[in-house]
Amino acid sequence: MGIRKLKNSIGRKIRNLRLDREISQEKLAEYVNISREHISCIERGKHLPTIETLFSFAKYFSIDIKEFFD
């Protein structure tokens, strides 16, 4: 999988998890300690989150980090 596909795949997964749970970008950003704008860029596949941020997302959504790579 190329980096562009990885960015898009992870971004879609985060967006879907957030929307399924009816969580705002602001609330998620506050929990993972990044800006709402950065959440938006991740969800749109513009930025790839750091491994630390991915672990924070996984903890917040109560999933295994591997799910971001399925």
Buried (B, 14 or more C-beta within 10 A) or exposed (E): EEEEEBBBBBBEBBBEBBEEEEBEBEBBBEEBEBEBEBBBBBBEBEBBBEEEBBBBBBEBBEEEEEEBEE
